[in-house]
Amino acid sequence: MKKTKVLFAGHDLKFARIIMDNLASKPTYEIRTDEWTGHNTHDEEKSNECLNWADVIVCEWGLGNAVWYSQNKKPHQRLFVRMHLQERDTMYPFSFNLDNIDKIIAISPYVYEEFYRVFRFPREKMTMIYNVVDTGHLNKPKVEDAQYHLGIIGICPQRKRLDLAVDMLEKLWQEDNRYKLYVKGKMPQEYPWVWNKDEERAYYEEIFARIDNAPWKDAVIFEGFGDVSEWLSKVGIILSTSDFESFHLSPSEGMASGAYPVILNWDGSDTIYPKQYIYSSVEESVASVLQFNSLEKEQQKEVVVKAKTYVNNRFSVEAITTEWDKLISKSSLQLNY
């Protein structure tokens, strides 16, 4: 059997890694990567080697990588560009050679419509495939009292709104001092592009000072960057407090682990997550947590199982890679004619 050679190209492949690994495990595909050093910087000699090798090219992010491949793709090849949201605020998509792009893949319905609104991509060139969540890897037993443990994954930059997560903790801790806030990810000092901006640094310094001077300061636990599966075993309430997101994996990862999701209403959140988990304010969010923790254990279990099932059905490795397999298989059939 002739394998389809699929190339993934881009500066940041972490969101595509699960898709790549799953396709590589199938006997019908051979996978390679062209990892760029920035939005528009790469080893052109290597990119040309990869270009000459590939049957199908997937540009992860629609930045300089998608410009280069859309301008250099060969007639017999198929090119897909997977776009998140960051690209909306760049000029790169205006330089795409759309004639050489077979599909532009948006990761949520909101992102799909945003890219149509801003760039007016032809709708026949567009499709939507959600981000993927490794639900099996995240499904671990919870520690005792996890239902009192809030969790937030990623607090940089400022738009992630750590302050709102802290607001929630403060109000909940005043009701019951068993509540804690676990913070997963790098600190702002570890990102020069964040810490060197006066406004960003002032924002974090104010929050850290607030925590240090609070009676609940020991209830905020900062933990470093790394695998979230073990970390989520102690988190019973997963937070999404951002001003805006393209998809935001954190709520779905938390739901897959058996955590109750609390999502502040960023644009497009209701096109990805059920409305019963989306709230318009800190006060509503706090009330939802208190209401959840007023339930009997069996009732709580029913709630989190329902959330877990939602993620398994829509974002699991099996569900999403089936969509990718269909897309690439269809293009592979076209390559044979």
MIMARNU-149542 format. One line per 3 residues: number of its first residue (from 1); their letters; for each residue z, x, y of N, C-alpha, C. Coordinates in pm, whole numbers, plus 50000, padded with zeros to 5 digits. Layout:
BEGIN
NUM	A	Z:X:Y:Z:X:Y:Z:X:Y ~ ...;
***
This chain:
BEGIN
1	MKK	50000:50084:49881:50000:50000:50000:50000:50088:50125 ~ 49909:50061:50218:49903:50136:50342:50015:50088:50435 ~ 50095:50182:50483:50204:50146:50573:50153:50134:50716;
4	TKV	50210:50039:50790:50181:50027:50932:50269:50126:51008 ~ 50207:50210:51089:50280:50311:51165:50324:50252:51299 ~ 50455:50239:51316:50510:50174:51435:50586:50277:51517;
7	LFA	50547:50291:51642:50611:50385:51734:50697:50309:51835 ~ 50823:50352:51851:50910:50299:51956:50923:50407:52063 ~ 50893:50371:52189:50891:50468:52297:50974:50418:52415;
10	GHD	51062:50506:52467:51141:50468:52584:51255:50565:52608 ~ 51322:50549:52723:51429:50642:52761:51563:50606:52700 ~ 51577:50482:52653:51706:50434:52601:51676:50337:52487;
13	LKF	51694:50385:52366:51655:50306:52248:51774:50240:52179 ~ 51892:50241:52244:52012:50192:52172:52001:50045:52134 ~ 51940:49963:52219:51930:49821:52187:51823:49793:52081;
16	ARI	51734:49889:52060:51628:49872:51960:51662:49938:51827 ~ 51772:50013:51824:51802:50095:51706:51813:50011:51579 ~ 51880:49898:51586:51897:49814:51466:51763:49763:51417;
19	IMD	51676:49724:51511:51542:49676:51474:51464:49788:51407 ~ 51468:49906:51466:51397:50020:51410:51446:50053:51269 ~ 51577:50056:51252:51634:50091:51121:51597:49987:51015;
22	NLA	51599:49860:51055:51565:49754:50959:51419:49762:50918 ~ 51330:49782:51015:51188:49792:50982:51162:49915:50896 ~ 51234:50025:50924:51216:50148:50846:51256:50130:50701;
25	SKP	51346:50034:50676:51391:50010:50539:51290:49930:50457 ~ 51189:49876:50523:51088:49796:50453:50974:49887:50405 ~ 50916:49857:50291:50811:49944:50236:50680:49937:50313;
28	TYE	50669:49842:50405:50542:49821:50475:50531:49898:50606 ~ 50641:49963:50648:50640:50029:50779:50681:50175:50772 ~ 50622:50252:50863:50668:50388:50891:50702:50393:51039;
31	IRT	50819:50445:51073:50869:50439:51210:50882:50579:51269 ~ 50839:50593:51394:50864:50714:51471:50913:50675:51610 ~ 50971:50772:51682:51017:50746:51818:50961:50850:51914;
34	DEW	50938:50805:52035:50903:50893:52147:51011:50869:52252 ~ 51113:50954:52249:51229:50933:52338:51205:51003:52471 ~ 51195:50922:52576:51170:50975:52711:51301:51024:52771;
37	TGH	51291:51115:52868:51411:51169:52930:51454:51090:53052 ~ 51374:50997:53097:51406:50912:53211:51310:50797:53220 ~ 51323:50718:53325:51236:50602:53342:51088:50640:53346;
40	NTH	51061:50759:53399:50921:50798:53417:50899:50945:53381 ~ 50989:51002:53300:50976:51143:53263:50974:51158:53111 ~ 50883:51241:53064:50867:51258:52919:50789:51385:52890;
43	DEE	50789:51420:52762:50709:51531:52712:50571:51474:52679 ~ 50476:51496:52768:50345:51432:52753:50272:51478:52627 ~ 50294:51603:52589:50231:51652:52467:50282:51575:52346;
46	KSN	50415:51553:52342:50471:51476:52231:50422:51331:52235 ~ 50417:51274:52354:50371:51135:52366:50227:51122:52317 ~ 50145:51219:52347:50006:51216:52298:50000:51228:52147;
49	ECL	50085:51312:52089:50093:51321:51943:50129:51187:51882 ~ 50232:51124:51940:50278:50993:51892:50169:50888:51908 ~ 50101:50893:52020:49993:50799:52047:49884:50811:51941;
52	NWA	49847:50933:51907:49741:50954:51809:49783:50911:51669 ~ 49915:50906:51644:49967:50870:51512:49977:50719:51492 ~ 50008:50645:51596:50055:50506:51582:49944:50404:51558;
55	DVI	49982:50301:51482:49901:50178:51474:49952:50076:51576 ~ 50086:50066:51585:50151:49970:51674:50250:50048:51760 ~ 50250:50019:51890:50341:50085:51985:50433:49979:52044;
58	VCE	50563:50009:52042:50662:49922:52107:50726:50002:52220 ~ 50702:49962:52343:50770:50023:52456:50901:49948:52479 ~ 51010:50020:52460:51143:49963:52483:51178:49986:52629;
61	WGL	51186:49878:52705:51194:49873:52852:51051:49883:52908 ~ 51028:49805:53011:50896:49806:53076:50898:49892:53200 ~ 50911:50023:53180:50922:50117:53292:50803:50213:53286;
64	GNA	50824:50340:53320:50713:50434:53318:50651:50450:53181 ~ 50732:50432:53077:50678:50441:52940:50569:50337:52916 ~ 50593:50214:52964:50495:50107:52944:50371:50128:53030;
67	VWY	50391:50186:53148:50275:50220:53232:50187:50321:53159 ~ 50250:50430:53110:50173:50537:53046:50101:50488:52921 ~ 50173:50417:52834:50110:50373:52709:50004:50265:52734;
70	SQN	50027:50180:52832:49926:50077:52860:49799:50139:52920 ~ 49813:50255:52982:49695:50323:53039:49627:50416:52939 ~ 49695:50446:52828:49641:50543:52732:49618:50487:52593;
73	KKP	49661:50366:52568:49647:50306:52436:49501:50302:52392 ~ 49479:50322:52261:49344:50321:52206:49304:50178:52167 ~ 49175:50149:52164:49131:50011:52139:49181:49951:52008;
76	HQR	49198:50033:51904:49237:49978:51774:49388:49955:51764 ~ 49464:50001:51862:49610:49991:51854:49661:49862:51918 ~ 49783:49824:51879:49849:49709:51940:49969:49761:52018;
79	LFV	49991:49705:52136:50100:49749:52223:50188:49631:52263 ~ 50318:49645:52236:50419:49548:52277:50515:49614:52376 ~ 50554:49541:52477:50650:49591:52576:50770:49497:52577;
82	RMH	50887:49552:52537:51009:49470:52537:51085:49496:52666 ~ 51111:49387:52740:51171:49398:52873:51305:49326:52876 ~ 51398:49381:52953:51536:49332:52957:51560:49256:53088;
85	LQE	51598:49321:53194:51609:49258:53326:51596:49362:53436 ~ 51641:49483:53408:51637:49592:53505:51498:49608:53566 ~ 51396:49586:53485:51258:49608:53529:51219:49516:53645;
88	RDT	51286:49404:53657:51255:49307:53763:51264:49370:53902 ~ 51354:49467:53916:51377:49528:54047:51306:49662:54063 ~ 51203:49684:53982:51124:49807:53993:50978:49771:54019;
91	MYP	50900:49872:54049:50756:49852:54074:50672:49881:53950 ~ 50733:49933:53844:50656:49974:53727:50565:49863:53670 ~ 50615:49740:53655:50529:49639:53593:50400:49611:53671;
94	FSF	50401:49638:53801:50278:49617:53878:50170:49718:53840 ~ 50210:49826:53771:50113:49929:53731:50072:49917:53584 ~ 50124:49815:53514:50080:49795:53375:49930:49767:53371;
97	NLD	49863:49821:53269:49727:49776:53238:49742:49659:53141 ~ 49747:49540:53194:49776:49421:53113:49671:49397:53006 ~ 49549:49441:53030:49444:49424:52929:49478:49498:52800;
100	NID	49557:49604:52811:49592:49685:52694:49727:49646:52633 ~ 49793:49545:52688:49921:49499:52634:49899:49370:52557 ~ 49942:49369:52430:49923:49250:52347:50032:49146:52371;
103	KII	50157:49192:52383:50267:49098:52411:50373:49165:52497 ~ 50424:49091:52593:50543:49129:52668:50657:49046:52611 ~ 50759:49112:52561:50869:49044:52491:50991:49041:52582;
106	AIS	51036:48923:52617:51158:48906:52694:51273:48879:52599 ~ 51396:48921:52637:51509:48910:52544:51591:48782:52561 ~ 51551:48696:52656:51617:48566:52670:51523:48474:52746;
109	PYV	51543:48343:52738:51457:48250:52813:51463:48273:52964 ~ 51581:48304:53016:51594:48329:53159:51514:48452:53201 ~ 51525:48559:53123:51450:48681:53152:51299:48654:53145;
112	YEE	51258:48576:53046:51117:48537:53033:51068:48474:53164 ~ 51143:48377:53215:51100:48306:53336:51108:48395:53459 ~ 51207:48485:53464:51217:48577:53577:51095:48669:53584;
115	FYR	51051:48720:53469:50936:48809:53470:50808:48733:53503 ~ 50801:48610:53462:50684:48530:53501:50687:48504:53652 ~ 50805:48471:53704:50819:48441:53847:50784:48562:53934;
118	VFR	50834:48679:53897:50819:48798:53981:50682:48863:53963 ~ 50635:48875:53838:50515:48953:53811:50394:48867:53773 ~ 50419:48739:53749:50310:48647:53712:50229:48700:53593;
121	FPR	50302:48754:53493:50233:48791:53371:50168:48667:53311 ~ 50049:48679:53254:49989:48562:53186:50081:48514:53073 ~ 50107:48386:53069:50201:48334:52968:50152:48360:52826;
124	EKM	50021:48366:52807:49971:48393:52672:50002:48536:52628 ~ 50036:48622:52725:50076:48759:52692:50226:48771:52669 ~ 50301:48662:52691:50447:48668:52687:50504:48596:52566;
127	TMI	50618:48645:52521:50695:48577:52417:50842:48609:52438 ~ 50929:48547:52361:51072:48569:52374:51132:48592:52236 ~ 51201:48705:52221:51278:48734:52100:51415:48783:52147;
130	YNV	51520:48718:52104:51655:48755:52148:51691:48897:52105 ~ 51792:48952:52171:51853:49077:52125:51912:49057:51986 ~ 51937:49167:51918:51988:49161:51781:52134:49204:51778;
133	VDT	52212:49140:51690:52354:49171:51673:52378:49200:51525 ~ 52443:49312:51498:52475:49348:51359:52599:49270:51316 ~ 52579:49144:51284:52692:49053:51258:52775:49095:51138;
136	GHL	52711:49147:51035:52785:49189:50915:52880:49303:50943 ~ 52836:49399:51024:52918:49516:51058:53041:49476:51141 ~ 53029:49367:51216:53135:49327:51308:53237:49233:51245;
139	NKP	53208:49184:51128:53291:49081:51064:53408:49145:50990 ~ 53517:49170:51064:53637:49233:51006:53759:49145:51034 ~ 53863:49155:50949:53984:49075:50971:54050:49109:51104;
142	KVE	54113:49008:51165:54184:49027:51291:54329:49070:51267 ~ 54382:49148:51361:54523:49187:51353:54610:49069:51396 ~ 54738:49079:51366:54833:48975:51406:54837:48966:51559;
145	DAQ	54845:48843:51609:54852:48814:51753:54722:48846:51828 ~ 54611:48862:51755:54484:48891:51822:54445:48781:51921 ~ 54492:48658:51897:54456:48548:51986:54513:48564:52126;
148	YHL	54606:48660:52143:54662:48689:52276:54600:48815:52338 ~ 54500:48868:52271:54438:48993:52317:54299:48965:52374 ~ 54287:48982:52506:54158:48971:52571:54083:49103:52555;
151	GII	53952:49096:52550:53872:49218:52539:53753:49213:52632 ~ 53724:49326:52696:53602:49339:52777:53535:49470:52738 ~ 53405:49464:52715:53328:49582:52672:53237:49624:52786;
154	GIC	53262:49741:52841:53179:49792:52950:53227:49740:53085 ~ 53270:49830:53172:53321:49787:53303:53245:49851:53418 ~ 53134:49918:53389:53055:49983:53493:52912:49930:53489;
157	PQR	52853:49909:53609:52908:49927:53743:52994:49808:53786 ~ 53015:49798:53916:53103:49696:53973:53066:49554:53931 ~ 52936:49529:53913:52892:49393:53880:52947:49342:53747;
160	KRL	53006:49431:53666:53070:49388:53541:53201:49313:53568 ~ 53254:49329:53688:53367:49252:53741:53494:49262:53659 ~ 53539:49386:53644:53669:49410:53582:53779:49334:53655;
163	DLA	53765:49319:53787:53868:49250:53865:53891:49107:53816 ~ 53785:49040:53773:53801:48902:53725:53871:48899:53589 ~ 53845:48998:53505:53917:49008:53377:54065:49032:53403;
166	VDM	54095:49116:53503:54234:49143:53539:54300:49018:53597 ~ 54225:48942:53676:54277:48814:53727:54318:48723:53613 ~ 54234:48715:53511:54264:48629:53396:54390:48676:53324;
169	LEK	54397:48807:53300:54515:48861:53233:54642:48828:53312 ~ 54638:48849:53441:54758:48827:53523:54808:48683:53510 ~ 54717:48588:53519:54756:48447:53509:54807:48413:53370;
172	LWQ	54744:48468:53267:54787:48440:53130:54920:48508:53099 ~ 54937:48632:53146:55061:48707:53122:55180:48636:53185 ~ 55157:48573:53299:55264:48498:53365:55306:48377:53282;
175	EDN	55214:48327:53200:55246:48216:53109:55313:48265:52981 ~ 55269:48383:52934:55317:48437:52806:55291:48588:52806 ~ 55397:48668:52800:55378:48812:52813:55326:48880:52686;
178	RYK	55284:48800:52589:55215:48857:52474:55068:48888:52506 ~ 55017:48833:52615:54876:48856:52649:54855:49001:52692 ~ 54744:49057:52643:54703:49193:52679:54554:49192:52710;
181	LYV	54510:49294:52782:54367:49312:52810:54325:49449:52757 ~ 54237:49448:52658:54181:49572:52603:54046:49598:52669 ~ 54028:49719:52721:53907:49756:52793:53835:49865:52713;
184	KGK	53712:49835:52671:53635:49928:52589:53519:49987:52670 ~ 53506:50119:52666:53392:50181:52732:53432:50295:52823 ~ 53331:50360:52878:53354:50474:52966:53416:50428:53098;
187	MPQ	53494:50518:53156:53553:50493:53286:53450:50525:53395 ~ 53468:50467:53515:53369:50491:53621:53355:50637:53660 ~ 53464:50715:53645:53458:50857:53677:53361:50932:53587;
190	EYP	53329:50874:53471:53238:50938:53376:53091:50912:53409 ~ 53067:50826:53507:52930:50798:53552:52914:50849:53695 ~ 52855:50966:53714:52837:51017:53851:52764:50920:53942;
193	WVW	52666:50848:53889:52589:50755:53972:52674:50637:54019 ~ 52786:50612:53950:52881:50509:53995:52985:50571:54088 ~ 53050:50677:54042:53165:50733:54113:53125:50796:54246;
196	NKD	53002:50840:54259:52957:50904:54384:52916:50804:54491 ~ 52919:50676:54458:52891:50572:54559:53025:50525:54618 ~ 53038:50534:54748:53165:50502:54813:53213:50361:54780;
199	EER	53122:50265:54785:53161:50126:54760:53211:50106:54617 ~ 53141:50167:54522:53180:50155:54381:53316:50222:54358 ~ 53331:50344:54408:53456:50417:54387:53575:50342:54450;
202	AYY	53555:50288:54570:53663:50214:54638:53703:50091:54557 ~ 53604:50026:54498:53630:49906:54415:53721:49941:54298 ~ 53687:50047:54225:53767:50085:54108:53903:50140:54147;
205	EEI	53909:50217:54253:54039:50270:54297:54135:50158:54333 ~ 54082:50053:54394:54167:49938:54429:54218:49867:54304 ~ 54131:49850:54205:54173:49783:54081:54278:49866:54007;
208	FAR	54252:49997:53995:54346:50083:53923:54483:50086:53993 ~ 54481:50085:54126:54608:50080:54200:54679:49948:54176 ~ 54603:49841:54173:54661:49708:54146:54728:49704:54010;
211	IDN	54660:49760:53910:54717:49763:53774:54844:49848:53771 ~ 54838:49966:53831:54952:50058:53828:55077:50000:53892 ~ 55058:49910:53990:55172:49853:54063:55214:49716:54011;
214	APW	55153:49671:53902:55180:49536:53852:55288:49538:53743 ~ 55366:49430:53730:55465:49422:53623:55400:49418:53484 ~ 55271:49383:53480:55198:49373:53353:55109:49495:53327;
217	KDA	55136:49607:53396:55046:49722:53386:55032:49774:53243 ~ 55139:49764:53163:55133:49812:53025:55051:49719:52934 ~ 55014:49603:52988:54933:49508:52911:54783:49534:52928;
220	VIF	54747:49633:53008:54606:49672:53021:54587:49804:52947 ~ 54505:49801:52844:54487:49919:52757:54341:49964:52766 ~ 54320:50082:52823:54186:50138:52834:54156:50223:52711;
223	EGF	54042:50195:52651:54000:50272:52534:53857:50322:52558 ~ 53825:50434:52499:53701:50503:52531:53577:50439:52471 ~ 53467:50505:52499:53336:50464:52448:53331:50490:52297;
226	GDV	53261:50405:52224:53245:50425:52081:53218:50295:52009 ~ 53220:50302:51877:53192:50185:51794:53290:50073:51823 ~ 53238:49951:51836:53324:49839:51875:53377:49760:51756;
229	SEW	53330:49785:51635:53365:49698:51523:53514:49702:51492 ~ 53573:49822:51485:53717:49831:51461:53796:49780:51580 ~ 53750:49815:51698:53816:49772:51822:53823:49620:51830;
232	LSK	53717:49553:51791:53714:49407:51799:53812:49341:51702 ~ 53859:49414:51601:53953:49354:51506:54086:49318:51574 ~ 54113:49378:51690:54237:49343:51761:54212:49252:51881;
235	VGI	54088:49210:51900:54052:49125:52014:54024:48983:51966 ~ 54099:48888:52019:54080:48748:51981:54009:48666:52085 ~ 54002:48718:52209:53933:48650:52320:53838:48751:52382;
238	ILS	53707:48728:52372:53611:48821:52429:53561:48767:52563 ~ 53559:48854:52664:53526:48813:52799:53387:48861:52841 ~ 53320:48778:52921:53197:48816:52989:53213:48771:53134;
241	TSD	53244:48865:53221:53280:48831:53359:53177:48879:53461 ~ 53062:48925:53416:52964:48990:53503:52907:48896:53608 ~ 52859:48956:53717:52784:48880:53817:52648:48838:53762;
244	FES	52585:48926:53686:52459:48892:53621:52437:48981:53500 ~ 52360:48931:53405:52326:49002:53281:52187:48956:53237 ~ 52126:49036:53151:51999:48993:53090:52026:48913:52963;
247	FHL	52121:48959:52884:52158:48894:52757:52309:48903:52739 ~ 52364:49019:52758:52503:49056:52739:52545:49043:52593 ~ 52539:49156:52524:52574:49160:52383:52722:49133:52357;
250	SPS	52808:49166:52454:52953:49157:52430:52998:49022:52377 ~ 52961:48909:52440:53007:48781:52386:52960:48757:52243 ~ 52834:48793:52214:52782:48769:52079:52848:48861:51978;
253	EGM	52877:48986:52018:52948:49077:51928:53089:49025:51902 ~ 53156:48979:52007:53289:48922:51990:53287:48799:51902 ~ 53191:48709:51925:53180:48588:51843:53156:48623:51697;
256	ASG	53071:48723:51673:53043:48766:51535:53169:48819:51468 ~ 53261:48874:51547:53385:48930:51492:53492:48823:51470 ~ 53466:48701:51520:53566:48595:51508:53651:48577:51632;
259	AYP	53605:48629:51745:53677:48612:51871:53625:48487:51943 ~ 53713:48430:52024:53678:48314:52106:53613:48364:52235 ~ 53491:48317:52269:53423:48369:52388:53459:48294:52516;
262	VIL	53477:48370:52623:53498:48314:52756:53396:48380:52848 ~ 53300:48300:52896:53186:48352:52971:53186:48288:53109 ~ 53193:48371:53213:53176:48318:53348:53026:48296:53372;
265	NWD	52995:48196:53448:52860:48140:53451:52760:48227:53529 ~ 52714:48338:53465:52606:48415:53526:52471:48349:53495 ~ 52372:48371:53583:52242:48305:53569:52181:48334:53432;
268	GSD	52146:48228:53362:52082:48242:53232:52176:48241:53115 ~ 52308:48244:53140:52404:48247:53028:52390:48122:52940 ~ 52355:48009:53003:52345:47885:52926:52215:47875:52846;
271	TIY	52124:47972:52863:52003:47976:52779:52026:48060:52654 ~ 52144:48123:52646:52176:48210:52533:52297:48158:52456 ~ 52399:48116:52531:52527:48077:52471:52557:47929:52493;
274	PKQ	52634:47868:52401:52667:47725:52414:52748:47697:52541 ~ 52722:47583:52602:52785:47551:52730:52937:47538:52721 ~ 52988:47506:52601:53134:47490:52590:53210:47621:52605;
277	YIY	53138:47735:52604:53203:47864:52622:53181:47922:52762 ~ 53116:47845:52849:53078:47895:52982:53160:47822:53088 ~ 53220:47901:53178:53313:47845:53277:53273:47889:53418;
280	SSV	53312:47807:53516:53269:47831:53654:53370:47910:53735 ~ 53489:47934:53682:53592:48003:53759:53693:48071:53667 ~ 53773:48160:53726:53883:48223:53655:53981:48118:53606;
283	EES	54008:48020:53692:54105:47915:53658:54060:47835:53536 ~ 53933:47799:53533:53879:47726:53416:53888:47813:53291 ~ 53857:47941:53307:53861:48033:53193:54001:48045:53137;
286	VAS	54099:48060:53225:54239:48070:53182:54283:47943:53111 ~ 54244:47829:53166:54280:47702:53103:54220:47691:52964 ~ 54098:47743:52946:54033:47735:52814:54107:47821:52712;
289	VLQ	54155:47940:52756:54230:48027:52665:54362:47962:52626 ~ 54431:47906:52724:54559:47839:52696:54537:47721:52602 ~ 54429:47649:52624:54400:47534:52537:54369:47580:52395;
292	FNS	54291:47688:52383:54259:47744:52251:54387:47785:52179 ~ 54478:47849:52251:54600:47897:52187:54705:47788:52168 ~ 54676:47669:52215:54764:47555:52186:54727:47488:52054;
295	LEK	54611:47527:51998:54565:47467:51874:54641:47523:51754 ~ 54646:47445:51649:54700:47494:51522:54606:47602:51466 ~ 54660:47686:51379:54583:47798:51324:54452:47752:51260;
298	EQQ	54458:47644:51184:54337:47596:51118:54233:47547:51218 ~ 54281:47486:51327:54189:47440:51431:54126:47559:51503 ~ 54205:47662:51528:54150:47783:51588:54043:47844:51498;
301	KEV	54072:47845:51370:53977:47902:51275:53845:47825:51278 ~ 53852:47694:51287:53731:47613:51295:53648:47648:51418 ~ 53717:47669:51530:53648:47702:51655:53575:47835:51643;
304	VVK	53643:47938:51591:53580:48071:51585:53473:48078:51477 ~ 53489:48002:51370:53385:47998:51266:53259:47935:51322 ~ 53275:47832:51404:53159:47769:51467:53087:47867:51558;
307	AKT	53164:47946:51635:53103:48047:51724:53035:48155:51642 ~ 53098:48197:51534:53042:48300:51448:52911:48252:51385 ~ 52908:48128:51341:52788:48071:51280:52674:48065:51380;
310	YVN	52706:48032:51504:52604:48026:51611:52534:48161:51624 ~ 52612:48268:51629:52555:48402:51643:52478:48443:51518 ~ 52534:48415:51402:52466:48451:51277:52329:48385:51267;
313	NRF	52320:48260:51309:52195:48186:51297:52088:48233:51395 ~ 52131:48284:51510:52035:48314:51616:52009:48462:51641 ~ 52112:48545:51627:52099:48684:51671:52120:48787:51560;
316	SVE	52140:48744:51438:52168:48838:51329:52049:48929:51302 ~ 52074:49039:51234:51968:49133:51197:51858:49060:51122 ~ 51897:48975:51029:51799:48903:50947:51713:48811:51033;
319	AIT	51777:48736:51122:51702:48640:51204:51606:48710:51299 ~ 51653:48814:51366:51571:48878:51469:51463:48967:51409 ~ 51496:49044:51305:51393:49130:51248:51285:49049:51175;
322	TEW	51319:48929:51132:51215:48840:51079:51112:48808:51187 ~ 51160:48784:51310:51069:48758:51422:50982:48881:51452 ~ 51044:48998:51451:50968:49121:51474:50867:49147:51362;
325	DKL	50909:49121:51240:50820:49140:51126:50697:49051:51138 ~ 50719:48927:51179:50607:48834:51198:50512:48884:51306 ~ 50570:48930:51417:50489:48977:51529:50405:49098:51489;
328	ISK	50469:49196:51424:50398:49318:51388:50302:49294:51272 ~ 50342:49211:51176:50254:49181:51062:50127:49113:51110 ~ 50142:49025:51206:50023:48954:51261:49930:49055:51326;
331	SSL	49989:49150:51402:49907:49251:51468:49844:49345:51365 ~ 49918:49371:51256:49864:49460:51151:49745:49398:51083 ~ 49748:49267:51064:49632:49198:51006:49512:49214:51096;
334	QLN	49537:49205:51230:49426:49220:51325:49369:49362:51319 ~ 49455:49460:51291:49409:49599:51286:49312:49622:51171 ~ 49321:49539:51069:49237:49558:50950:49100:49495:50962;
337	Y	49075:49430:51077:48945:49364:51094:48862:49432:51201;
***
